[in-house]
Amino acid sequence: MTLRAYAKSTLERLTSFVVEHHVRASRRHSDVDVFLTTCLAGAPYLACLNDPTAYIAFLRSCLEPATYTVQIVKDASQGQREVATKKFATLLNKLRQGAPPIPFPIAHKLGLIADNYRGNRQPFEFERWAGDLALFFEVSASLGYKGRLLGSITRFMRPTLCLELGTAFGMSSMFVLSTLQANGQDSHLVTIEGYEPVFSLAAPVLNDAFGKMVSCHRGWIQELLPSVLKSLDHIDFFFHDADHSREAYLSAFTLVEPHLAPGAAVCFDDIRWEDSRVLDGPSRTYDGWMEIVGHDRVQQAVEIDGNLGLLLLR
């Protein structure tokens, strides 16, 4: 086969793949349209929602086809075939091909909780920012995009002990805990939040929904985390969504790393985060992320959509 013929054949196969993928995705989007129309037709609670369009958008983000860009930044697996390595490979393949949807009963429940937060007009402010809790929810809460990712990590890595820094409104916790429940495991999530009143809003919701599966702690990470870690060993999943800076990343990872089990997954949110409303200078989150990637225990490291960092530890 000549080079020209080979190039033509390759282009035809690629075009066919792209068209087929687009047709399948369009069909699934249409199926979601039909399903939501059927489910929501005449639903009496719709008229009582604070933001019906945001609620429906949330459902779509949980149900519609969703793929993630996965960029490998470190791979020291060297052909290893441990269970954790195989689980991690399955997770990455599913993120590239299409993350599993959030089951509709869970998406519906979380969507109503999110809408309730959208109606909270209680004033809330930082040193350089002022608004209300509804607005803070919109800019800080983990919704469908991140929820699908956290649900996928929890489903395929199957952790039994999870640690989260930065509870916020508890949405990420609920995605993780709902998946742990679906896994049918005896699992537990420990979550820490420093800000009030968000902690006092989130903790009762989490406790009511998940009972003994969750432990909510109120306090600043640098002060509270060392004492919390004294009772934790063999953490299988660590999610950092708290202070975003090089120093915060490194100090938290240094404290938690001795308590992380072999094969643990670690996720850092907002690895390229910058926000002048909070910090005087650059956050250098990416510098902190890359320093952690260089740690001896990091077997594999990937960046997801350039925004989240995910690690597999030895």
HELIX and SHEET records of a PDB file:
HELIX    1   1 LEU A    3  LEU A   40  1                                  38    
HELIX    2   2 PRO A   44  CYS A   48  5                                   5    
HELIX    3   3 PRO A   52  LEU A   63  1                                  12    
HELIX    4   4 VAL A   83  GLN A   97  1                                  15    
HELIX    5   5 PHE A  104  ARG A  118  1                                  15    
HELIX    6   6 LEU A  133  SER A  140  1                                   8    
HELIX    7   7 GLY A  144  MET A  157  1                                  14    
HELIX    8   8 MET A  171  ASN A  183  1                                  13    
HELIX    9   9 VAL A  198  PHE A  210  1                                  13    
HELIX   10  10 GLY A  211  MET A  213  5                                   3    
HELIX   11  11 ILE A  221  LEU A  229  1                                   9    
HELIX   12  12 ARG A  246  VAL A  256  1                                  11    
HELIX   13  13 GLU A  257  HIS A  259  5                                   3    
HELIX   14  14 THR A  285  VAL A  293  1                                   9    
SHEET    1   A 8 VAL A  70  ASP A  75  0                                        
SHEET    2   A 8 VAL A 298  ILE A 304 -1                                        
SHEET    3   A 8 LEU A 308  LEU A 313 -1                                        
SHEET    4   A 8 LEU A 260  PHE A 268 -1                                        
SHEET    5   A 8 ILE A 235  HIS A 240  1                                        
SHEET    6   A 8 LEU A 161  LEU A 165  1                                        
SHEET    7   A 8 HIS A 188  GLU A 193  1                                        
SHEET    8   A 8 VAL A 214  ARG A 218  1                                        
SHEET    1   B 2 PRO A 123  GLU A 125  0                                        
SHEET    2   B 2 ALA A 130  ASP A 132 -1                                        
END                                                                             
